[in-house]
């Protein structure tokens, strides 16, 4: 993929220290409770720019909550979250909005606007949030639809597409914002089994050919092994083990990690 691909983002020395080789995402002392249930318990971890980090662990261990906090769909009860050298939480609302522009997310459910065409689903946020001219947004959207193999679906409504096609549109929509960080939340869990491989292959291609930082929650262990620079094993709202995919999947140190890997492989 060429350097001028719409997926690539030029380094900007004014945005913070992360692009100079530091941390792009940092969570410090993050705790999140729902009632009496502590979902994240004094969580600390960081992600370097350009890295692909996968969060694994049993359901209810707090993985998706981390993505929701980064998308500001929820707020932590304690702790701080920093993205690209700027505070995401706690921070003034104007700053939160600016930091959020650096983050894209692909959800389990596709969350497309059913009354809009595929093309407008992708251009809506770049035009309204980034202030991109409509013709430039549409040109970017068409390039991305070509990338995800849906160049002929610009005028289709999402309801006329298969689940796999809808998820490809959702990926293109997230990439249209040119985020520094792409969050992936169980992106194949709502797909029929025969559609899963195509979406995962697309994400593998994006991971290998761009500099986008990825934070991924998945139960697709083969996919996690393929794309990850680092794997974090979660249990009860804490990281109990982290390491390379070779280490986590081949020779984990923690018994809980071994139990989980044995159960899902």
C-alpha positions, 0 to 999 in steps of 0.5 A, spaced: 500 500 500 502 506 498 504 512 503 499 516 500 493 511 502 487 514 506 489 510 511 495 513 513 496 519 518 502 523 517 506 524 524 504 531 527 509 534 532 504 538 535 500 533 538 504 530 543 510 526 545 507 519 543 509 520 535 516 521 538 516 514 540 513 514 547 506 512 549 500 513 545 495 511 550 495 510 557 491 508 563 493 509 570 489 507 576 483 506 572 477 503 576 470 502 573 464 500 577 457 498 575 453 498 582 457 494 586 460 490 581 467 493 579 469 491 572 476 495 572 480 494 578 485 500 578 488 498 571 494 500 569 497 499 562 499 503 555 500 502 548 505 505 543 504 508 537 503 503 531 502 497 535 497 492 535 494 490 542 489 484 543 485 484 549 483 476 551 480 473 557 473 471 559 466 474 558 465 480 563 473 481 565 472 488 563 475 488 556 470 491 552 469 496 558 476 499 556 474 500 549 468 504 551 472 508 556 476 510 550 470 512 546 467 516 552 461 512 551 462 511 559 467 514 564 471 511 569 470 512 576 477 513 578 484 514 574 486 518 568 486 516 561 491 519 556 491 519 548 497 522 544 499 526 550 492 529 551 488 528 557 481 524 555 479 523 562 478 527 566 478 533 561 474 539 559 469 537 554 472 541 548 478 537 549 475 530 550 471 532 543 478 533 540 482 527 543 476 523 540 477 525 533 483 521 534 480 514 535 475 510 531 471 504 533 468 498 530 463 495 534 460 488 534 453 490 531 455 494 525 451 501 527 450 503 520 444 508 519 439 504 515 436 510 512 442 513 509 446 510 503 453 506 504 457 512 501 453 517 506 454 512 512 462 513 511 462 521 509 457 523 515 462 524 520 468 526 516 463 532 514 460 534 520 465 532 525 472 534 521 469 539 517 471 536 510 468 538 504 463 533 501 467 532 495 473 530 498 469 526 503 466 522 498 473 521 494 476 518 501 469 514 502 470 511 495 477 509 496 476 506 502 470 502 499 474 500 494 479 497 499 474 493 503 471 490 496 465 494 496 466 499 490 460 497 487 455 499 493 456 506 494 448 507 493 446 501 496 442 501 503 445 497 509 439 493 509 441 490 502 447 488 504 450 481 508 452 482 515 459 481 512 458 487 507 455 491 513 461 490 517 466 492 511 462 498 511 463 499 518 470 498 518 471 503 512 467 508 516 471 508 522 477 509 517 474 515 514 476 519 520 483 517 519 484 515 526 491 514 530 487 509 534 482 503 531 478 500 536 475 493 534 470 490 539 469 483 537 467 485 530 466 478 527 461 476 533 455 478 529 457 474 523 455 468 520 461 463 520 462 463 513 463 471 513 468 471 519 474 469 514 473 475 509 472 480 515 478 478 519 483 477 512 481 485 511 483 487 518 489 483 517 491 487 511 490 493 514 494 491 520 500 489 516 499 495 511 498 501 515 501 505 521 494 505 525 495 503 532 490 497 534 486 495 540 482 489 539 478 485 543 476 478 540 475 471 541 478 469 535 485 466 537 488 465 531 487 472 528 490 475 535 496 471 534 497 473 527 496 481 528 498 482 535 505 485 537 502 484 545 497 480 548 494 482 555 490 477 559 484 479 563 481 476 569 476 480 574 478 487 571 485 486 571 491 484 567 494 478 570 499 477 564 502 480 558 507 478 553 508 477 545 503 472 542 508 467 542 509 467 549 501 468 551 499 462 546 505 458 547 508 458 554 503 462 558 506 463 566 499 464 569 495 458 570 489 462 569 491 464 562 493 456 561 486 455 563 483 460 558 487 458 552 486 451 553 478 452 553 478 457 547 483 453 542 
